[in-house]
Amino acid sequence: MTRRKKVQVGTVVKVIILVLLIAMLCGAFYAIFKLSNGFKSDIKTFYVTIDGDIITENTSKVDLLGKTVRVHFLEDPANKSFGYKIVKGSGAADFAFETADNKQHNFLDVDDYTKAFDVSADNGSIQIRAESLNDILSRQYGGAIVFDHNSATLSGYFELVITSSDTKHELRLGFSVAPAADGVSITPSGIVF
């Protein structure tokens, strides 16, 4: 009778070990699936998270203003070295505006808008802040700007480009910034037009 119980206990232990091994293999498969964007691309050396969402591929409409973008490296998790810049978006619509010195400019004339944003990057994370498209263009061109707020296509579409320290991999996160609303002020008692 004791021999039969030993055989049953040994079989149960083997089944439990087998189930755990299968679960570990499924977990590894799922991790590779997520990091390769559903097997559609190579596994990147890094990925980013925004509000807990994992982003491994170029993405066009991300809400990242004021949020923390965390950069995670696969090969060396202690690595916090990366590069970044903010450029005009690949799908951005062009529009004209005028600077205080009466010079005409077009939105798509500038490639790098990094200096126009309030960016803080440290310890493996990036945070971007901007009040409005007006604020960004004013910072970029060093003064007041004027443009038609009624343009239907008016939208500042930008991309945050994050590159690995060896510059072999990059990730592009597209985001937009709306123009400032003129003639609207918010007071504690309500909205005044």
C-alpha positions as CSV (number, residue, x, y, z in Angstrom):
1,M,0.0,0.0,0.0
2,T,2.8,2.5,0.8
3,R,4.6,1.7,-2.5
4,R,1.4,2.6,-4.4
5,K,1.2,6.0,-2.6
6,K,4.8,6.7,-3.5
7,V,4.2,6.0,-7.1
8,Q,1.1,8.4,-7.1
9,V,3.0,11.2,-5.4
10,G,5.9,10.9,-7.8
11,T,3.5,11.0,-10.8
12,V,1.8,14.1,-9.4
13,V,5.1,15.9,-8.9
14,K,6.2,15.1,-12.4
15,V,2.9,16.4,-13.8
16,I,3.2,19.6,-11.8
17,I,6.8,20.2,-13.0
18,L,5.7,19.5,-16.6
19,V,2.8,22.0,-16.3
20,L,5.2,24.7,-14.9
21,L,7.7,24.1,-17.7
22,I,4.9,24.5,-20.3
23,A,3.7,27.8,-18.6
24,M,7.3,29.1,-18.6
25,L,7.6,28.3,-22.3
26,C,4.3,30.1,-23.1
27,G,5.5,33.1,-21.1
28,A,8.7,33.3,-23.1
29,F,6.8,32.9,-26.3
30,Y,4.4,35.7,-25.3
31,A,7.3,38.1,-24.4
32,I,9.0,37.5,-27.8
33,F,5.6,38.0,-29.5
34,K,5.1,41.4,-27.8
35,L,8.6,42.7,-28.3
36,S,8.6,41.8,-32.0
37,N,5.3,43.5,-32.6
38,G,3.5,40.2,-33.3
39,F,6.5,38.8,-35.2
40,K,6.2,41.6,-37.8
41,S,9.7,43.0,-37.0
42,D,13.0,42.3,-35.3
43,I,13.2,42.4,-31.6
44,K,14.3,45.9,-30.5
45,T,17.1,46.5,-28.0
46,F,14.7,48.7,-26.1
47,Y,11.0,49.6,-25.7
48,V,9.0,52.3,-24.0
49,T,6.1,52.4,-21.6
50,I,3.6,55.3,-21.2
51,D,1.0,54.8,-18.4
52,G,1.8,51.1,-18.3
53,D,1.2,50.6,-22.1
54,I,4.2,48.9,-23.8
55,I,5.2,50.4,-27.1
56,T,7.7,48.5,-29.3
57,E,7.0,49.9,-32.7
58,N,6.6,53.3,-34.3
59,T,3.3,54.7,-33.3
60,S,1.4,57.7,-34.8
61,K,-1.0,59.1,-32.3
62,V,0.2,58.9,-28.8
63,D,-1.0,61.1,-26.0
64,L,2.4,61.8,-24.3
65,L,2.4,65.5,-23.4
66,G,2.9,65.8,-19.7
67,K,3.2,62.1,-19.3
68,T,6.4,60.1,-18.4
69,V,7.8,58.0,-21.2
70,R,10.0,55.3,-19.7
71,V,12.7,53.7,-21.8
72,H,13.5,50.1,-21.0
73,F,16.5,48.2,-22.4
74,L,16.4,44.5,-22.9
75,E,20.1,43.7,-23.0
76,D,21.2,45.8,-20.0
77,P,18.3,46.9,-17.8
78,A,20.7,49.2,-15.8
79,N,21.5,51.1,-19.0
80,K,19.8,54.5,-19.0
81,S,21.7,55.9,-22.0
82,F,19.6,57.0,-25.0
83,G,19.2,59.9,-27.4
84,Y,16.1,61.8,-28.3
85,K,14.8,64.6,-30.5
86,I,11.5,66.0,-31.5
87,V,10.9,66.4,-35.2
88,K,8.1,67.4,-37.5
89,G,5.8,64.4,-38.0
90,S,5.9,62.4,-41.2
91,G,2.2,63.0,-41.8
92,A,2.1,66.7,-40.7
93,A,0.1,69.2,-42.7
94,D,1.9,72.4,-43.7
95,F,0.5,75.8,-42.8
96,A,1.9,79.3,-43.0
97,F,2.5,81.7,-40.1
98,E,4.2,85.0,-39.6
99,T,6.8,86.1,-37.0
100,A,6.8,89.4,-35.2
101,D,9.3,90.8,-37.8
102,N,6.7,90.1,-40.6
103,K,8.6,87.2,-42.1
104,Q,6.5,84.3,-43.6
105,H,7.4,80.8,-42.5
106,N,5.9,77.3,-43.1
107,F,5.5,74.7,-40.4
108,L,7.3,72.0,-42.5
109,D,10.3,74.2,-43.1
110,V,11.9,73.1,-39.8
111,D,13.0,69.5,-39.2
112,D,14.1,69.6,-35.5
113,Y,11.7,71.2,-33.0
114,T,13.4,69.8,-29.8
115,K,14.4,73.3,-28.5
116,A,10.8,74.5,-28.8
117,F,9.5,72.0,-26.1
118,D,10.1,71.9,-22.4
119,V,11.8,68.5,-22.1
120,S,13.2,66.8,-19.1
121,A,15.1,63.6,-19.6
122,D,16.8,61.7,-16.8
123,N,17.2,58.2,-15.3
124,G,15.6,56.4,-18.3
125,S,12.6,58.6,-18.7
126,I,11.5,61.6,-20.8
127,Q,8.7,64.1,-20.1
128,I,7.6,66.6,-22.7
129,R,5.5,69.7,-21.9
130,A,4.1,72.4,-24.1
131,E,1.2,74.8,-23.7
132,S,0.1,75.1,-27.3
133,L,1.2,75.2,-30.9
134,N,1.6,78.9,-30.5
135,D,4.0,78.5,-27.6
136,I,6.1,75.9,-29.5
137,L,6.4,78.1,-32.6
138,S,7.2,81.2,-30.5
139,R,10.0,79.3,-28.8
140,Q,11.3,77.9,-32.1
141,Y,11.4,81.3,-33.8
142,G,12.2,83.5,-30.7
143,G,9.1,85.7,-30.5
144,A,5.5,86.2,-31.1
145,I,3.9,84.5,-34.1
146,V,0.6,85.1,-36.0
147,F,-1.4,82.5,-38.0
148,D,-4.9,81.7,-39.0
149,H,-6.5,79.6,-36.2
150,N,-9.5,78.8,-38.3
151,S,-7.5,76.6,-40.7
152,A,-9.2,73.1,-40.7
153,T,-5.9,71.3,-41.1
154,L,-4.1,73.3,-38.4
155,S,-2.3,70.9,-36.1
156,G,1.2,70.6,-35.0
157,Y,2.1,67.0,-35.6
158,F,5.4,66.0,-34.1
159,E,7.4,62.8,-33.5
160,L,9.5,62.0,-30.5
161,V,12.4,60.0,-31.8
162,I,14.2,57.9,-29.2
163,T,17.4,56.2,-30.3
164,S,19.5,53.6,-28.6
165,S,23.0,54.7,-27.4
166,D,24.6,52.9,-30.4
167,T,22.1,54.6,-32.7
168,K,21.2,51.3,-34.4
169,H,17.6,51.3,-33.3
170,E,15.0,54.1,-33.1
171,L,11.4,54.4,-32.0
172,R,9.1,57.1,-33.3
173,L,6.1,58.3,-31.2
174,G,3.8,60.6,-33.1
175,F,1.8,63.2,-31.1
176,S,0.0,66.5,-31.8
177,V,-0.3,69.8,-30.1
178,A,-3.4,72.0,-30.7
179,P,-3.2,75.8,-31.2
180,A,-4.1,78.0,-28.3
181,A,-7.8,79.0,-28.1
182,D,-8.1,82.8,-28.6
183,G,-10.9,84.7,-26.9
184,V,-11.6,82.0,-24.3
185,S,-10.7,82.5,-20.6
186,I,-11.5,80.3,-17.7
187,T,-12.6,81.8,-14.4
188,P,-13.6,80.1,-11.2
189,S,-17.3,80.9,-11.9
190,G,-17.3,79.5,-15.4
191,I,-16.0,79.8,-19.0
192,V,-16.2,83.3,-20.5
193,F,-16.2,83.8,-24.3
